[in-house]
Amino acid sequence: MAKKRVAVIFGGQSSEHLVSCMSAVNIMEQIDMLRYELLLIGITEKGHWLKADSLDQVRSGAWKESKVEAVISPDATKKCVILTEDGQSKSVPIDVAFPVLHGPYGEDGTIQGLLELAGIPYVGCGVLSSAVCMDKLYTKQIVETLGIRQASYVPVLVWKMRKDMDAVIKQVEERFPYPVFVKPANAGSSRGITKAKNRQELTGGLEEAARHDSKILVEETITGHEVECAVLGGGEKPVLSSGVGEILPAAEFYDYNAKYFNEESRTVIDPQLPGDSAAQVKKAAEQIFNALDGYGLARVDFFVTNQGEIIFNEINTMPGFTAISMYPLLWEARGLSKRLLVDKLILTALERKPR
């Protein structure tokens, strides 16, 4: 049987560029080379699409010096990547794409739309689901209809903040006591998120969040276990949820550095949680995934209070796949190795029904 060609797309223009490269390396290491042939496409922080020649190039970052441009053709009759070097172009057909992109310009429906135009099957959620899940404000509005509790919040539009910061501060202070969490609506890996313990820190947090997005959420602080659940499936396949993993951050909260670079941060698979809250998390994760039209994979994050109440936090449609990322670890604990998991994700993509 002929090998299928997988275009692995990594990097990207978001602040999660480095995490994407780290995730891509771990995914590529697990792809069965007896069944698949790889075409590696890196996107620089400035948005330049380049062909990488090897996994070592991705590890070292040397792919950014590539002289071969690699772009996906939107022509659905071609289903190909166009490679250009020294003014000479050629088309390379691909069977499936694996967009290992986190955050804006990758996890938000943009590249999914390109792949839909191109008629190329791809790993992960579709255009609508990716866009809605990327935007924490719209995610919350949909989850509200499910009756699942989530952190209360005040939405902030940056243009209104610029017009009258004092009014925004007053609105937040009238709603919540300090501390509060300040989050860009569209960002992942905890980029731009801060914890504000007073008015000065709230002002600084709003300014930091505004660097990442034009919409901001200010949320109440929830005290409890920070847990995550992996989801797999969609379409005609049953939606499966893994066990639950708990985050034990080295920092005050699970920020970007604590997630990826602080070795003192720990994750605990199947932690001891109050009552039947672990089962509730699994059920709610599946409900949220389905309500948001999920497909392929997602990681759904919750808080669990000491009384056993579960509170939805957020959903990630292309969760981190680094060596310490929770998504693959949760499935590995259920007997699904990283290699089998990656294979299942690619097969699920190939089975996606066209619109």
C-alpha positions in Angstrom: 0.0 0.0 0.0 1.4 3.4 -1.0 2.3 5.7 1.8 0.1 8.7 2.5 1.8 12.1 2.5 1.2 14.1 5.7 1.9 17.9 5.6 3.0 18.8 9.2 2.5 22.5 9.7 4.2 24.2 12.6 5.5 27.5 14.0 3.1 30.3 13.1 2.6 34.0 13.8 1.2 33.8 17.3 3.1 34.2 20.6 3.0 30.4 20.9 5.4 29.9 18.0 8.0 28.2 20.0 5.5 25.9 21.7 4.2 24.9 18.3 7.7 23.9 17.2 8.2 21.9 20.3 4.8 20.1 19.8 5.6 19.4 16.2 8.9 17.7 17.0 7.1 15.4 19.4 4.3 14.6 17.0 6.7 13.9 14.1 8.8 11.6 16.3 5.6 9.5 16.7 4.4 9.3 13.1 4.8 5.8 11.6 7.2 6.3 8.7 6.3 2.8 7.3 2.8 4.2 6.6 3.3 7.9 6.1 5.7 10.2 4.3 6.2 13.7 5.8 6.3 17.1 4.2 7.4 19.6 6.8 6.1 23.2 6.5 7.3 25.9 9.0 5.7 29.3 9.3 7.9 32.0 10.6 6.8 34.6 13.2 6.4 37.0 10.2 4.2 34.6 8.3 6.8 33.3 5.8 6.0 29.6 4.8 9.1 27.5 4.3 9.9 23.8 3.7 12.0 22.1 6.4 14.2 19.2 5.2 14.4 17.2 8.5 13.3 16.8 12.1 16.8 18.1 13.2 16.1 21.3 11.3 12.9 21.8 13.3 14.6 21.0 16.6 17.4 23.5 15.9 15.4 26.2 14.2 17.6 25.9 11.1 14.5 25.5 9.0 14.1 29.3 9.1 17.1 29.6 6.8 15.4 27.4 4.2 15.5 28.7 0.6 12.4 26.7 -0.4 9.0 28.3 0.0 6.1 26.0 0.7 2.5 27.1 0.4 -0.8 25.2 0.3 -2.7 25.8 -2.9 -6.4 26.8 -2.3 -7.3 25.0 -5.5 -9.4 22.1 -4.5 -8.7 20.2 -7.7 -5.0 20.2 -6.9 -4.8 19.2 -3.2 -1.2 20.1 -3.1 1.7 22.1 -1.7 3.5 24.4 -4.1 7.3 24.4 -3.5 9.3 27.3 -5.0 13.1 27.6 -5.1 15.1 30.0 -7.2 11.9 31.1 -9.1 11.1 27.5 -10.1 7.9 25.9 -8.7 6.5 22.4 -8.5 3.4 20.9 -7.0 3.6 18.2 -4.4 0.2 16.4 -3.7 -0.7 15.8 -0.1 -3.2 13.4 1.5 -3.8 15.0 4.9 -2.5 18.0 6.9 -1.6 18.1 10.5 -1.6 21.8 11.5 0.3 21.8 14.8 -0.4 25.5 15.4 -1.4 27.0 18.7 -3.1 30.3 19.2 -4.2 32.9 16.6 -3.5 32.3 12.9 -3.6 28.5 13.4 -5.9 27.3 16.1 -8.6 29.9 15.4 -10.2 28.7 12.1 -7.9 30.5 9.8 -5.7 27.7 8.5 -8.7 25.4 8.8 -10.5 27.6 6.3 -7.6 27.4 3.9 -7.6 23.6 4.1 -11.3 23.5 3.6 -10.9 25.6 0.4 -8.1 23.3 -0.7 -10.2 20.2 -0.1 -7.4 18.7 2.1 -8.4 16.6 5.1 -6.8 17.9 8.3 -6.4 16.9 12.0 -8.5 18.8 14.5 -11.6 20.8 14.8 -13.3 22.6 11.8 -13.5 26.3 11.0 -16.5 27.2 13.3 -15.4 25.1 16.2 -11.8 26.3 16.0 -12.9 30.0 15.9 -15.4 29.8 18.7 -13.2 27.7 21.0 -10.3 30.1 20.4 -12.4 33.0 21.6 -13.0 32.6 25.4 -15.9 35.1 25.3 -17.9 33.2 22.7 -17.0 29.8 24.3 -18.5 31.0 27.6 -21.7 32.1 25.9 -22.2 28.7 24.4 -21.3 26.8 27.5 -23.7 28.9 29.5 -26.5 27.1 27.6 -25.4 23.7 29.0 -25.9 24.6 32.6 -22.3 23.9 33.5 -20.9 26.4 36.0 -18.0 28.5 34.8 -16.0 31.4 36.3 -18.0 34.6 36.4 -16.5 37.3 34.2 -16.6 40.9 33.0 -16.0 41.4 29.2 -13.7 44.3 28.3 -13.4 45.8 24.8 -10.0 47.4 24.4 -11.3 50.4 22.5 -13.6 51.1 25.5 -10.7 50.6 27.8 -8.7 53.2 25.9 -11.6 55.6 26.0 -12.2 55.3 29.7 -10.0 53.0 31.8 -11.5 54.3 35.0 -15.0 53.1 34.0 -13.6 49.6 33.2 -11.8 49.5 36.6 -14.9 50.6 38.4 -17.0 47.9 36.6 -14.6 45.2 37.6 -14.3 46.3 41.2 -18.1 46.6 41.6 -18.4 43.0 40.4 -15.5 41.1 42.0 -13.2 41.4 45.0 -9.5 41.1 44.4 -7.7 39.1 43.3 -9.0 38.6 39.7 -7.6 37.0 36.6 -7.2 39.1 33.4 -7.2 37.1 30.2 -7.0 38.0 26.5 -10.1 36.4 24.8 -8.0 35.0 22.0 -4.7 33.5 23.2 -3.4 30.2 24.4 -0.7 28.7 26.6 -1.6 31.3 29.2 0.0 34.1 27.1 -1.0 37.5 28.3 -2.8 36.2 31.4 -2.1 37.9 34.8 -3.4 37.8 38.3 -4.3 41.2 39.7 -4.4 41.7 43.5 -5.1 45.4 43.4 -6.1 48.3 41.1 -2.5 49.0 40.0 -2.0 45.3 39.0 -5.4 45.2 37.3 -4.5 48.2 35.1 -1.2 46.6 34.2 -2.9 43.3 33.5 -5.4 44.9 31.2 -2.6 46.6 29.3 -0.7 43.3 29.0 -3.9 41.5 27.8 -4.5 44.3 25.2 -1.2 43.4 23.6 -2.6 40.0 22.6 -6.2 40.8 21.7 -8.9 43.4 21.3 -11.2 41.6 23.7 -10.4 40.8 27.4 -12.0 38.8 30.1 -11.7 39.7 33.8 -12.6 36.7 35.8 -13.3 35.9 39.5 -10.7 33.8 41.2 -11.7 30.2 41.8 -9.9 28.3 44.6 -9.6 24.6 43.9 -7.8 21.9 42.0 -6.9 22.9 38.4 -7.6 19.9 36.2 -7.7 18.9 32.6 -9.4 16.2 30.5 -8.5 15.0 27.0 -11.2 14.4 24.4 -10.9 12.3 21.2 -13.3 11.5 18.4 -16.2 13.3 16.7 -18.3 12.9 13.6 -19.5 9.3 13.4 -16.9 8.2 15.9 -17.9 8.1 19.6 -16.5 11.0 21.6 -14.2 9.6 24.2 -12.7 11.4 27.3 -9.6 10.4 29.1 -9.1 10.4 32.8 -8.4 13.6 34.7 -5.0 15.2 35.2 -4.2 17.9 37.9 -1.8 20.8 37.4 0.5 21.6 40.3 2.2 24.8 39.0 5.5 26.0 40.2 4.3 29.6 39.9 1.4 31.3 41.6 -0.7 30.1 38.7 -0.1 28.0 35.6 1.4 30.7 33.4 3.3 30.3 30.1 6.7 29.8 31.9 5.3 27.4 34.4 3.7 25.3 31.6 6.7 24.9 29.4 9.9 25.9 31.1 9.8 25.5 34.9 10.8 22.0 35.7 9.2 22.3 39.2 5.7 22.4 37.7 4.1 18.9 37.9 1.1 17.1 36.6 -0.7 14.3 38.4 -2.7 11.8 36.5 -5.9 10.5 38.2 -5.5 12.7 41.3 -7.6 12.2 44.4 -10.6 14.6 43.9 -13.6 15.1 46.1 -16.6 12.9 45.6 -17.5 12.0 42.0 -16.0 15.2 40.5 -13.6 13.3 38.2 -16.6 11.5 36.6 -18.4 14.9 36.3 -15.4 16.4 34.6 -15.3 13.6 32.0 -19.0 14.0 31.3 -18.9 17.8 31.1 -15.8 17.7 28.8 -17.7 15.5 26.3 -20.8 17.8 26.6 -18.7 20.9 25.9 -16.8 19.3 23.0 -20.1 18.3 21.3 -21.8 21.6 22.0 -18.9 23.4 20.3 -19.0 21.1 17.3 -15.6 19.6 18.2 -13.9 17.1 15.9 -10.7 15.1 16.4 -9.2 16.4 19.6 -9.4 18.9 22.4 -8.3 19.4 25.9 -11.0 20.8 28.3 -9.9 22.5 31.5 -11.8 22.8 34.8 -11.5 23.8 38.4 -12.7 21.4 41.1 -13.5 23.0 44.5 -12.8 21.3 47.8 -16.6 20.7 48.0 -16.4 18.7 44.7 -18.1 21.3 42.5 -16.7 21.5 38.9 -16.2 24.8 37.1 -15.4 25.0 33.4 -12.3 27.1 32.6 -11.5 26.8 28.9 -11.1 24.5 25.9 -8.1 24.1 23.6 -8.7 22.6 20.1 -5.0 22.0 19.4 -3.5 21.4 22.8 0.2 21.3 23.5 1.9 18.1 22.5 5.3 18.7 24.1 7.1 16.1 26.1 5.3 17.3 29.3 2.0 18.3 27.8 -1.1 16.9 29.5 -3.1 15.8 26.4 -0.8 12.9 25.3 0.0 12.0 28.9 -3.6 11.5 29.8 -4.2 9.1 26.9 -0.9 7.3 27.6 -2.2 6.6 31.1 -5.2 5.0 29.4 -3.0 2.6 27.4 -3.0 4.7 24.2 0.7 5.4 23.4 1.8 8.6 21.7 2.4 6.7 18.5 -1.1 5.2 18.5 -2.6 8.5 19.5 -1.0 10.4 16.6 -2.1 7.6 14.2 -5.6 7.7 15.5 -5.7 11.5 15.0 -4.5 11.2 11.4 -7.0 8.4 10.6 -9.8 10.5 12.1 -8.8 13.4 9.9 -8.9 11.1 6.8 -12.4 10.0 7.8 -13.8 13.5 8.1 -16.9 13.9 5.9 -16.7 16.8 3.4 -19.2 19.6 3.9 
